[in-house]
Amino acid sequence: MSLSLTLTSIALIWLVAVLTPGPNFFITAQMAVCSSRRAALFVVLGLGTGTLVWGLCGLWGIRLLFQSAPWLYAGLKIGGGAYLVYLGLRLWIKKPSPSPEGQAPACPSGTSARLIRTGLLTSLSNPKAAAFVTSLFATAFPKDIPLSTGLLGVMLMVLISSSWYGLVAVAFSHRRFQKRYRQWRRGIERFAGAIFVGFGLKLAISR
């Protein structure tokens, strides 16, 4: 398989995965709407870092690690599910704070490092990404892949993830979304919280 065909295959497969709404999408959109574009882009930076970690793990055979230590996968699955449930419950029960008319609603965002960490933990909290990355590498990459080709594939994954979620951050930070959010804030936050809790519970109890 040629280098161009290999990279095209992984780009198409990963693009489909990224475009499917999940925790990464919701955390980016929620931060852009309730806080600021800058805060959302720091979260995107964390999500891109998480993609880099999963990609490198896939490149270096995370499947073999989980097969040799199944307890590690189980622990990561339960821990990841618990973290998503925590994010969801925090959205559901947090008290709304009034924001001046014409301004974006205030949202606790923390420092840039904390925002990056939020994105990173959101990305890493779903070990199903490990199974997907493993399948992707098994499907799109030939056996005994050169390290340089593998690293190019991983960087392509990071570029696709960062570009898409960056676009989400910019779109959802637009004033039109801000205005709608002020009207439907609690409903949107509770919906996003329910999505996170649902993802987390499904992840934690799935076989």
N, C-alpha and C positions, 0 to 999 in steps of 0.2 A: 504494500500500500504506500503510495507516494505521500510526501510530507503535506502537500496541499490538500489531498483527499482526507488525510487523517485529521488535519486541523478543521477542515470544513465539517466533517462528521461530528467532531466534538462540539463545534460552535452551534450547530443545529440542535443537537440533543440538549445541550446546556441551556440554550435560548428557550426551548420549550419548558424546561424545568423552572427557569427564572420567571417566565411570564405567567406561570400558574400561581394565583394568589395564595399566600401563606403567611406565616408569622413575619417574615422579612418585609413583605409588602405592607402589612398592617402597621408595623412599628414605624416604618418610614413615613407612611401617609399620616398617621396619627400625630407624629412629632412635627411634621411640616405644617399641619393645620392648626394644632393647638399651641405651638411654640414659635418656630421661625424656620426659614429655609436654611439658615446657617446651622441650627441645631440638627435638622434632619440630615444635612450633608455630613455632619460628624458621625451620625448614626450609620450613614451609608459607608463611611470609611471603615467603621467597625465591621459592617457586613462584608465588605470587600476583603478585610483581613481574615474573617471567618472562612470565606470561600478559598482563600489562599491556603489556610490550614487544612481544610478538607481535601483540596486538590493535591497537596503534597502527601497527605496521608494515603489518598487513593493511589498516587504514584508509587509509594513505597509499601504497598500491600497491606492496607488496614484490614482487609478481609482475613488474612492469615492471622493477624493479631487477635481479632475477635473470635476466630475459630479455636485458637489455642487458649484463650482466656474468655469464655462466654460470660463469666461473671462481670467482666469489664463492660461488655456491651449492655448487660442488664442494668448495671449501676448507672451507666451514662444515660440509658433510656429513661430510667425512673427520675434521675436528677434533672434531666432536660425537661421532662414533662412537668415536674414540680416547679421549675423556673418559669415555664410558660403560664402555668396556673397562677403563680404569684404575680406576673405582669398583668394578667387578665383581671384578677381580683383587685389589684391596685387601681386599675382603670374604672372598675365597676363601683367601688365604694368611695373613691376620692371625692371630696366635696368641691363643687365648682366655685371658682372665685370670679366675681363680676369683673368685666373688663370695660374700659371706657369706650364709648361709641366711636366707631371708625378705626379702632385698633384691633390687632389680632388678639384673641383671648390669651390670657396668661397661662402658662403651663410650666410646672417645675421641670427644669431641664438639666441643671447641674453644670459642672465644668465640662470643657471639651473632652477631657480624659474620661469622665464618667459617661458621656454620650457615646464615645467610641467603644467603651467597655459594654454599654448596653447593646449596641449593634453586634459586637463580637459574641457576647453570650447568647443573644437571640439566635445567631447563626449556628453556634456550636451546640445549642441546647437540643437540637434535633438530630439524633444519631441515625435516623433514616436517611439523612443526607449521605452518610457513610456508605450505606447499601447502594444508593443511587450512583455515587461517585465510583464505587467499585464496579458496578455494572457498566457504567459509561466507559471506564478505562478498558474493561474486558471486551467491550463491543467495538470501540473506536480505535483502540491502539493495538498494533501488532505485538506478538510475543517478542520478548527481549528488546523492547523499545529503547532507542538511544536516550540517554539522560537529557540531552539538549532538546529533543523532540518532546519529551514528557514535560519539561519545564515550559516550553512554548505553549503547550496545551493548557497547563495550569494558569499561565499568565493570561491566556485567552479567556478562560473561565472567569478570572478576576475582572478583566476588562468588561465582559458582558454583564456580569452582576453589578458592577459599580455604575456602568452606563445606564442600565435600566432603572435601578433604584435612585440614581441621581436625577433621572428624568421624572420619576414619581415625586421626589422631593420638590423639584422646581414646580411641577404642575400643581401639586396640592398646597403649595405656599402662595398661590395666586390669590388676589383679593376676592375673586368670585367664590373660591372655596372658603376663604376666611369668613365672608359674609354669611354664606350658608351654614358654616359651622357654628357661628354665633346663635343662629336660630335653632339648630338641631344638635347642639353640643352634647347634651347628656345622652340623647339617643344614640349618637354616633359613638361616643365613648363606651357606653354600655354594650353596644353591638360589637365593637372591637374587643372589649373585655371578654364577652361571651365567646368570640372566635378564639381568643388566646386560651381560655379555659378549656374549650372543646378540643383544640389541638393538643393541649397538654395532657388532658385526661386520656384521649385516644392514644397518645404516644406512650403514656405510662402503663396502660393496661393492655396494649396490643401485644400479641405474641410475636 
